[in-house]
């Protein structure tokens, strides 16, 4: 649904994970609503087990969402390196 980039939020000089919705999904209201819902929820809640949501919106027709940058491997990298997760390990991540 989206691609995530490392970016700098210049207004506050901090690194963020910048989630950009893929163009193919921007015409689908269901995907756009889901994207906004995720952003709204992460901006609303402050919890140590959730990344912080900073800002979301639309610029030049592109939906974006800036959130806290968490350093470490992606789930894809973990699975490619170690193979499928056991049920117990998958539950710990979720």
N, C-alpha and C positions, 0 to 999 in steps of 0.2 A: 504494500500500500504506500510505502514511503521509503526514502533513503535518508540516512542520518550522517551528518558531517560534523567534524570538529570545526568550530567557528569561534570568533571573538565577538562578544556583545560590546561594541565600542562605547556605548553610553555609560557603562559601569566598568569597563575594562576587565572582563572576566571571560574565561573559556566556557563555552556552552556546547551541548550537543544540539545541533540544529537539524530538526526533522523536516524534510521537504516532501510534500505529497507528490507522488508520481503523476505526470500529466494525464495518463490514461484513466486515472481514478477521479480527477477533478470534475468530470462531467456527471459523475454518479452521486446524487444527493445522499444516498446511504453511506458511502465512504466518507464524504465530506462531513456529515453529521457525526460519524464515529470518530473521525480525526478531531473534531471540535470537542466532543464529549471527553475524550482522553485528555486533551489539553486543559479543559475546564476543571476536571477532577484533580489533576496534578497541581494546578495552580491553587486550588482551594484547600487541599490537605497538606499538612506538614507532619510527616512521620519519618522516623529514622530508616524505615524499610522501603520508602518510596523516594524516587528522584523528585527533586523540586521542579515544578514547572514555573517558568519565568514570564513568558510572553508568547502569544500566538496571534495570527492574523493572516492577512492576504496582501501581498505586494505584487503589482504588475501581473495579477491573475494567478499568482503562485501561493498556495497555502503553506504556511510554515508554523513551526512550533519550536521555541527555544527552551531548553531544559538543562538541568544540572548535568555536568559532564562527570561521568564515573569512569575512572581509569581501570582498565583490565580487559581481558579477552571477551569477545562476543560469544554468545551461545553457539553460533555456527562454528567458531574456531575451536571451542571446547569439544563439540561433537566430532568435528573432523579429526582432531588430534587423539581423542580418547574413545571414540565410538559412541554408540547410543547410551543414553543415561539409564541407570537403574531406576526403578520406580521411586525408591527412597530419595535418591539424589535429585530427581526431577521435582519431587514434592518440596525439597528444601529450597530450590530455586523459585518455585511458584509461591 
